[in-house]
Protein backbone atom coordinates (compact mmCIF):
# COMPACT_ATOMS: atom_id res chain seq x y z
CA UNK A 1 0.00 0.00 0.00
CA UNK A 2 1.34 3.41 -0.97
CA UNK A 3 0.69 6.21 1.53
CA UNK A 4 1.90 9.80 1.41
CA UNK A 5 2.02 11.92 4.55
CA UNK A 6 1.20 15.50 3.54
CA UNK A 7 1.50 18.88 5.21
CA UNK A 8 1.22 22.43 3.89
CA UNK A 9 2.06 25.93 5.08
CA UNK A 10 -0.09 28.83 3.90
CA UNK A 11 -0.39 32.62 3.83
CA UNK A 12 -3.40 32.47 6.17
CA UNK A 13 -6.27 30.31 7.30
CA UNK A 14 -9.00 30.72 4.67
CA UNK A 15 -8.62 29.66 1.02
CA UNK A 16 -12.04 31.24 0.39
CA UNK A 17 -10.42 34.60 1.19
CA UNK A 18 -7.69 34.07 -1.38
CA UNK A 19 -5.04 32.67 0.90
CA UNK A 20 -2.49 30.45 -0.82
CA UNK A 21 -0.16 27.53 -0.19
CA UNK A 22 3.48 28.55 0.24
CA UNK A 23 5.06 25.20 1.17
CA UNK A 24 4.18 21.56 0.49
CA UNK A 25 5.92 18.65 2.21
CA UNK A 26 5.21 15.01 1.40
CA UNK A 27 6.73 11.80 2.81
CA UNK A 28 6.13 8.58 0.89
CA UNK A 29 5.61 5.25 2.65
CA UNK A 30 5.10 1.89 0.97
CA UNK A 31 3.84 -0.93 3.19
CA UNK A 32 4.42 1.36 6.20
CA UNK A 33 8.09 1.91 5.35
CA UNK A 34 9.42 5.38 4.37
CA UNK A 35 10.97 5.15 0.91
CA UNK A 36 12.94 8.40 0.90
CA UNK A 37 11.08 9.50 -2.24
CA UNK A 38 9.74 12.71 -0.73
CA UNK A 39 8.28 15.82 -2.39
CA UNK A 40 9.08 19.27 -1.04
CA UNK A 41 8.62 22.70 -2.57
CA UNK A 42 8.27 26.35 -1.54
CA UNK A 43 5.84 28.45 -3.59
CA UNK A 44 5.44 32.11 -4.56
CA UNK A 45 1.86 33.01 -3.50
CA UNK A 46 1.49 36.34 -5.30
CA UNK A 47 0.02 37.91 -2.16
CA UNK A 48 1.15 39.06 1.27
CA UNK A 49 1.53 36.51 4.04
CA UNK A 50 -0.45 37.30 7.19
CA UNK A 51 1.77 38.39 10.08
CA UNK A 52 0.19 35.74 12.31
CA UNK A 53 1.10 33.06 9.77
CA UNK A 54 4.72 34.23 9.63
CA UNK A 55 4.85 33.86 13.42
CA UNK A 56 3.82 30.21 13.02
CA UNK A 57 6.08 29.08 10.16
CA UNK A 58 8.66 31.86 9.77
CA UNK A 59 8.33 31.98 5.97
CA UNK A 60 8.44 35.50 4.48
CA UNK A 61 7.51 37.02 1.11
CA UNK A 62 11.15 37.95 0.58
CA UNK A 63 12.19 34.31 0.93
CA UNK A 64 9.54 33.21 -1.57
CA UNK A 65 10.25 35.92 -4.18
CA UNK A 66 12.19 33.61 -6.53
CA UNK A 67 10.19 30.42 -5.87
CA UNK A 68 7.89 28.74 -8.44
CA UNK A 69 4.14 29.23 -8.46
CA UNK A 70 1.70 26.39 -7.81
CA UNK A 71 0.80 26.13 -11.50
CA UNK A 72 4.48 25.50 -12.27
CA UNK A 73 4.62 22.37 -10.10
CA UNK A 74 1.00 21.21 -10.32
CA UNK A 75 1.57 18.40 -12.82
CA UNK A 76 4.55 17.02 -10.89
CA UNK A 77 2.57 17.12 -7.64
CA UNK A 78 -0.48 15.42 -9.17
CA UNK A 79 1.67 12.68 -10.69
CA UNK A 80 3.32 12.13 -7.31
CA UNK A 81 0.09 11.99 -5.29
CA UNK A 82 -2.21 10.18 -7.73
CA UNK A 83 -3.54 6.85 -6.47
CA UNK A 84 -1.99 7.07 -2.99
CA UNK A 85 -3.72 7.31 0.36
CA UNK A 86 -2.90 10.72 1.83
CA UNK A 87 -2.23 10.81 5.58
CA UNK A 88 -2.95 14.32 6.88
CA UNK A 89 -3.47 15.84 10.35
CA UNK A 90 -6.66 17.92 10.15
CA UNK A 91 -7.22 16.92 6.53
CA UNK A 92 -10.01 19.42 5.71
CA UNK A 93 -7.53 22.28 6.11
CA UNK A 94 -4.81 20.94 3.79
CA UNK A 95 -7.19 19.34 1.30
CA UNK A 96 -9.23 22.56 1.16
CA UNK A 97 -6.12 24.54 0.24
CA UNK A 98 -4.92 21.93 -2.26
CA UNK A 99 -8.33 21.85 -3.94
CA UNK A 100 -8.39 25.66 -4.10
CA UNK A 101 -4.98 25.66 -5.78
CA UNK A 102 -5.96 22.88 -8.19
CA UNK A 103 -9.11 24.79 -9.15
CA UNK A 104 -6.85 27.55 -10.51
CA UNK A 105 -5.08 25.11 -12.84
CA UNK A 106 -6.91 24.08 -15.99
CA UNK A 107 -7.55 20.38 -16.45
CA UNK A 108 -7.07 19.33 -12.82
CA UNK A 109 -9.58 17.66 -10.49
CA UNK A 110 -10.07 17.73 -6.69
CA UNK A 111 -7.94 15.60 -4.39
CA UNK A 112 -10.82 13.23 -3.52
CA UNK A 113 -11.06 12.21 -7.18
CA UNK A 114 -7.39 11.22 -7.25
CA UNK A 115 -6.51 9.95 -3.77
CA UNK A 116 -7.88 8.47 -0.60
CA UNK A 117 -7.52 10.62 2.52
CA UNK A 118 -6.89 9.46 6.10
CA UNK A 119 -7.25 12.15 8.78
CA UNK A 120 -4.99 11.43 11.75
CA UNK A 121 -6.74 14.09 13.84
CA UNK A 122 -10.03 12.18 13.53
CA UNK A 123 -8.16 8.96 14.33
CA UNK A 124 -6.51 10.51 17.40
CA UNK A 125 -9.81 11.89 18.73
CA UNK A 126 -11.33 8.42 18.52
CA UNK A 127 -8.36 6.83 20.28
CA UNK A 128 -7.95 9.59 22.90
CA UNK A 129 -11.34 11.24 23.48
CA UNK A 130 -11.31 14.33 25.66
CA UNK A 131 -7.53 14.79 25.35
CA UNK A 132 -5.40 17.23 23.38
CA UNK A 133 -4.64 15.77 19.98
CA UNK A 134 -2.45 18.37 18.33
CA UNK A 135 0.67 17.06 16.58
CA UNK A 136 2.84 18.21 19.48
CA UNK A 137 0.53 16.53 22.02
CA UNK A 138 0.67 13.28 20.05
CA UNK A 139 4.47 13.49 19.90
CA UNK A 140 4.52 13.59 23.70
CA UNK A 141 1.97 10.79 23.99
CA UNK A 142 3.82 8.47 21.60
CA UNK A 143 7.39 9.48 22.52
CA UNK A 144 8.12 10.93 19.06
CA UNK A 145 11.02 13.42 18.94
CA UNK A 146 9.79 16.86 17.84
CA UNK A 147 12.69 18.85 19.30
CA UNK A 148 13.49 20.38 15.88
CA UNK A 149 9.98 21.86 15.62
CA UNK A 150 10.60 25.37 16.94
CA UNK A 151 8.44 26.59 14.02
CA UNK A 152 6.08 24.76 11.70
CA UNK A 153 7.52 23.49 8.41
CA UNK A 154 5.67 21.35 5.89
CA UNK A 155 8.34 18.72 5.26
CA UNK A 156 9.45 18.53 8.90
CA UNK A 157 5.85 18.25 10.09
CA UNK A 158 5.15 15.54 7.50
CA UNK A 159 8.19 13.59 8.74
CA UNK A 160 7.02 13.94 12.35
CA UNK A 161 3.45 13.00 11.44
CA UNK A 162 4.71 9.88 9.67
CA UNK A 163 6.36 8.77 12.92
CA UNK A 164 3.23 9.60 14.92
CA UNK A 165 0.98 7.74 12.47
CA UNK A 166 3.17 4.64 12.60
CA UNK A 167 3.15 4.78 16.41
CA UNK A 168 -0.63 5.25 16.58
CA UNK A 169 -1.20 2.31 14.27
CA UNK A 170 1.72 0.30 15.67
CA UNK A 171 2.29 -3.41 15.29
CA UNK A 172 3.75 -5.65 12.64
CA UNK A 173 1.82 -5.23 9.44
CA UNK A 174 4.17 -6.59 6.79
CA UNK A 175 4.95 -10.02 8.25
CA UNK A 176 3.11 -12.80 6.41
CA UNK A 177 2.65 -16.03 8.38
CA UNK A 178 1.72 -19.32 6.77
CA UNK A 179 -1.21 -20.75 8.74
CA UNK A 180 -1.73 -23.66 6.37
CA UNK A 181 0.86 -25.94 7.94
CA UNK A 182 2.06 -27.15 4.52
CA UNK A 183 5.41 -28.57 3.41
CA UNK A 184 8.31 -26.48 4.74
CA UNK A 185 9.85 -26.51 1.28
CA UNK A 186 6.65 -25.18 -0.32
CA UNK A 187 6.88 -21.43 -0.98
CA UNK A 188 3.95 -19.42 0.37
CA UNK A 189 1.79 -17.25 -1.87
CA UNK A 190 3.72 -14.19 -0.70
CA UNK A 191 7.03 -15.67 -1.81
CA UNK A 192 8.19 -16.45 1.74
CA UNK A 193 8.88 -20.01 2.88
CA UNK A 194 7.15 -21.64 5.83
CA UNK A 195 9.37 -22.29 8.85
CA UNK A 196 10.25 -25.95 9.56
CA UNK A 197 9.00 -26.28 13.16
CA UNK A 198 9.83 -29.91 13.86
CA UNK A 199 12.42 -30.21 16.61
CA UNK A 200 12.50 -26.44 17.09
CA UNK A 201 13.40 -25.41 20.65
CA UNK A 202 12.74 -21.84 21.65
CA UNK A 203 15.11 -20.22 24.09
CA UNK A 204 13.39 -18.12 26.76
CA UNK A 205 15.52 -15.22 28.00
CA UNK A 206 14.36 -13.52 31.21
CA UNK A 207 14.74 -9.79 31.62
CA UNK A 208 17.55 -8.56 33.83
CA UNK A 209 16.94 -6.30 36.82
CA UNK A 210 18.25 -3.31 34.81
CA UNK A 211 15.91 -4.14 31.91
CA UNK A 212 12.93 -4.42 34.26
CA UNK A 213 13.83 -1.03 35.77
CA UNK A 214 14.13 0.53 32.30
CA UNK A 215 10.75 -0.96 31.37
CA UNK A 216 9.12 0.53 34.46
CA UNK A 217 10.71 3.91 33.72
CA UNK A 218 9.28 3.84 30.19
CA UNK A 219 5.81 2.97 31.57
CA UNK A 220 6.12 5.92 33.96
CA UNK A 221 6.92 8.20 31.00
CA UNK A 222 3.96 6.85 29.00
CA UNK A 223 1.62 7.37 31.95
CA UNK A 224 2.88 10.93 32.50
CA UNK A 225 2.51 11.81 28.79
CA UNK A 226 -0.93 10.25 28.30
CA UNK A 227 -2.46 11.07 31.67
CA UNK A 228 -3.66 7.48 32.12
CA UNK A 229 -2.08 4.18 33.21
CA UNK A 230 -0.64 2.26 30.24
CA UNK A 231 -2.38 -0.97 29.32
CA UNK A 232 0.32 -3.07 30.98
CA UNK A 233 -0.60 -1.59 34.37
CA UNK A 234 -4.36 -1.88 34.09
CA UNK A 235 -6.28 -4.51 36.09
CA UNK A 236 -6.37 -7.81 34.24
CA UNK A 237 -3.46 -6.94 31.98
CA UNK A 238 -1.37 -9.99 30.89
Secondary structure per residue as TSV (DSSP state, phi and psi in degrees):
chain	resnum	aa	ss	phi	psi
A	1	X	-	360.0	132.2
A	2	X	E	-100.3	121.0
A	3	X	E	-122.3	146.1
A	4	X	E	-128.3	119.4
A	5	X	E	-83.1	126.0
A	6	X	E	-124.0	139.1
A	7	X	E	-143.2	152.0
A	8	X	E	-131.7	155.7
A	9	X	E	-118.4	148.6
A	10	X	E	-137.7	170.1
A	11	X	S	-77.5	-16.5
A	12	X	S	-173.7	-162.1
A	13	X	S	-102.0	-15.2
A	14	X	-	-124.2	106.6
A	15	X	G	-63.3	-27.5
A	16	X	G	-64.6	-20.6
A	17	X	G	-97.4	14.7
A	18	X	T	87.2	8.8
A	19	X	-	-70.6	152.4
A	20	X	-	-127.4	160.7
A	21	X	E	-78.9	135.5
A	22	X	E	-119.1	-11.0
A	23	X	E	-152.5	137.9
A	24	X	E	-126.6	130.2
A	25	X	E	-127.9	129.6
A	26	X	E	-133.3	137.2
A	27	X	E	-122.8	119.3
A	28	X	E	-87.0	136.4
A	29	X	E	-128.9	137.5
A	30	X	E	-122.8	123.8
A	31	X	T	52.1	44.1
A	32	X	T	69.0	15.7
A	33	X	E	-118.1	124.1
A	34	X	E	-59.3	134.2
A	35	X	-	-95.9	-17.2
A	36	X	S	86.2	-6.9
A	37	X	-	-88.2	78.1
A	38	X	-	-96.9	164.4
A	39	X	E	-127.7	125.2
A	40	X	E	-145.3	131.1
A	41	X	E	-152.9	142.8
A	42	X	E	-98.4	148.6
A	43	X	-	-130.7	142.0
A	44	X	-	-79.8	119.2
A	45	X	-	-89.9	-10.2
A	46	X	S	58.2	35.2
A	47	X	S	-164.3	164.3
A	48	X	-	-72.3	145.7
A	49	X	-	-89.6	132.2
A	50	X	-	-57.7	141.5
A	51	X	H	-59.1	-38.2
A	52	X	H	-64.2	-34.7
A	53	X	H	-69.6	-39.6
A	54	X	H	-60.8	-37.6
A	55	X	H	-60.3	-33.4
A	56	X	H	-77.5	-49.7
A	57	X	H	-110.8	-13.5
A	58	X	-	75.2	9.9
A	59	X	-	-91.3	130.7
A	60	X	-	-113.4	162.1
A	61	X	H	-62.1	-35.5
A	62	X	H	-62.5	-41.3
A	63	X	H	-63.9	-34.3
A	64	X	H	-89.0	-1.5
A	65	X	T	-56.9	-35.2
A	66	X	T	-104.8	13.5
A	67	X	S	-87.4	158.4
A	68	X	-	-68.5	162.8
A	69	X	-	-93.0	163.6
A	70	X	H	-56.5	-41.8
A	71	X	H	-59.6	-27.9
A	72	X	H	-70.6	-28.0
A	73	X	H	-113.2	1.8
A	74	X	H	-58.3	-46.7
A	75	X	H	-64.0	-40.6
A	76	X	H	-64.3	-42.1
A	77	X	H	-64.5	-45.5
A	78	X	H	-61.6	-43.4
A	79	X	H	-62.4	-35.8
A	80	X	H	-71.2	-40.9
A	81	X	H	-83.6	-28.2
A	82	X	T	-55.1	129.5
A	83	X	T	86.0	-9.0
A	84	X	S	-88.2	164.1
A	85	X	E	-93.0	122.7
A	86	X	E	-88.2	130.9
A	87	X	E	-106.7	114.6
A	88	X	E	-137.8	139.8
A	89	X	T	-92.5	116.2
A	90	X	T	65.5	62.5
A	91	X	H	-56.6	-38.8
A	92	X	H	-55.4	-32.6
A	93	X	H	-65.9	-57.0
A	94	X	H	-68.4	-41.9
A	95	X	H	-65.3	-37.9
A	96	X	H	-60.0	-42.7
A	97	X	H	-69.9	-40.8
A	98	X	H	-63.2	-42.5
A	99	X	H	-64.5	-37.9
A	100	X	H	-64.5	-39.3
A	101	X	H	-68.9	-42.5
A	102	X	H	-63.5	-33.9
A	103	X	H	-63.6	-21.1
A	104	X	T	-84.2	-9.1
A	105	X	S	-108.7	121.5
A	106	X	T	-62.1	138.0
A	107	X	T	84.9	5.4
A	108	X	-	-102.8	161.6
A	109	X	-	-127.1	161.4
A	110	X	-	-61.0	159.8
A	111	X	G	-56.0	-43.2
A	112	X	G	-61.5	-21.5
A	113	X	G	-87.8	-2.8
A	114	X	T	-122.5	-24.2
A	115	X	-	-143.6	156.0
A	116	X	E	-82.9	159.0
A	117	X	E	-133.6	128.3
A	118	X	E	-115.6	122.1
A	119	X	E	-97.5	110.4
A	120	X	H	-71.7	-21.4
A	121	X	H	-68.5	-43.3
A	122	X	H	-61.8	-43.0
A	123	X	H	-60.7	-45.2
A	124	X	H	-65.4	-39.1
A	125	X	H	-65.1	-31.5
A	126	X	H	-73.0	-38.0
A	127	X	H	-77.9	-30.6
A	128	X	S	-132.4	64.0
A	129	X	T	-62.5	140.3
A	130	X	T	79.6	2.9
A	131	X	S	-112.3	163.8
A	132	X	-	-69.3	134.7
A	133	X	-	-130.2	28.5
A	134	X	S	-65.8	166.0
A	135	X	H	-60.5	-41.2
A	136	X	H	-64.3	-41.5
A	137	X	H	-62.8	-39.8
A	138	X	H	-68.6	-34.4
A	139	X	H	-59.5	-44.1
A	140	X	H	-64.8	-40.4
A	141	X	H	-67.6	-36.3
A	142	X	T	-107.3	13.8
A	143	X	T	57.2	44.0
A	144	X	-	-99.4	130.4
A	145	X	-	-71.8	116.1
A	146	X	-	-122.0	28.6
A	147	X	T	-65.3	-21.9
A	148	X	T	-81.2	-5.5
A	149	X	-	-91.2	63.1
A	150	X	S	-75.1	-28.2
A	151	X	S	-134.5	159.8
A	152	X	-	-69.5	145.1
A	153	X	-	-151.0	136.8
A	154	X	H	-63.1	-47.8
A	155	X	H	-69.7	-44.3
A	156	X	H	-60.0	-45.2
A	157	X	H	-66.0	-34.6
A	158	X	H	-66.3	-39.4
A	159	X	H	-64.0	-43.1
A	160	X	H	-66.2	-43.2
A	161	X	H	-63.0	-35.9
A	162	X	H	-58.4	-44.7
A	163	X	H	-64.0	-42.5
A	164	X	H	-63.6	-45.4
A	165	X	H	-60.1	-45.1
A	166	X	H	-63.0	-37.2
A	167	X	H	-68.9	-41.1
A	168	X	H	-65.9	-31.2
A	169	X	T	-111.1	32.9
A	170	X	-	-61.2	164.1
A	171	X	S	121.9	158.3
A	172	X	-	-74.0	125.4
A	173	X	-	-123.4	-4.3
A	174	X	S	-112.2	-2.7
A	175	X	-	-85.1	121.6
A	176	X	-	-102.1	121.5
A	177	X	-	-107.0	136.9
A	178	X	-	-86.8	109.9
A	179	X	-	-94.4	3.3
A	180	X	S	-83.1	-17.3
A	181	X	-	67.8	29.4
A	182	X	-	-80.5	-170.8
A	183	X	-	-58.5	134.5
A	184	X	T	-64.3	-22.8
A	185	X	T	-89.2	-1.9
A	186	X	S	-86.9	121.1
A	187	X	B	-67.2	140.7
A	188	X	-	-75.8	169.7
A	189	X	T	-59.6	-33.4
A	190	X	T	-77.5	-7.0
A	191	X	S	98.3	-7.6
A	192	X	-	-89.7	155.7
A	193	X	B	-100.0	144.2
A	194	X	-	-68.2	146.6
A	195	X	-	-79.2	132.0
A	196	X	-	-75.4	109.8
A	197	X	-	-92.3	-15.2
A	198	X	T	-63.5	126.8
A	199	X	T	77.2	7.1
A	200	X	-	-76.8	126.1
A	201	X	-	-113.8	123.3
A	202	X	-	-92.3	131.2
A	203	X	-	-87.5	127.4
A	204	X	-	-100.1	121.6
A	205	X	-	-111.8	117.8
A	206	X	-	-78.3	147.9
A	207	X	-	-68.5	144.3
A	208	X	-	-79.2	168.0
A	209	X	H	-60.1	-39.7
A	210	X	H	-65.6	-38.4
A	211	X	H	-67.7	-39.2
A	212	X	H	-62.9	-42.7
A	213	X	H	-64.0	-40.6
A	214	X	H	-65.0	-37.9
A	215	X	H	-63.1	-44.8
A	216	X	H	-64.4	-37.8
A	217	X	H	-64.1	-39.5
A	218	X	H	-66.1	-39.8
A	219	X	H	-62.8	-38.0
A	220	X	H	-61.1	-42.9
A	221	X	H	-64.8	-41.2
A	222	X	H	-63.1	-43.7
A	223	X	H	-64.8	-39.9
A	224	X	H	-66.1	-40.3
A	225	X	H	-72.1	-37.0
A	226	X	H	-92.9	-18.5
A	227	X	S	76.9	14.3
A	228	X	S	-149.9	151.1
A	229	X	-	-61.1	135.8
A	230	X	-	-65.2	161.4
A	231	X	G	-58.6	-30.5
A	232	X	G	-69.2	-15.3
A	233	X	G	-107.0	2.3
A	234	X	S	-82.2	151.4
A	235	X	T	-55.5	134.2
A	236	X	T	85.0	2.6
A	237	X	-	-69.3	146.1
A	238	X	-	-66.9	360.0
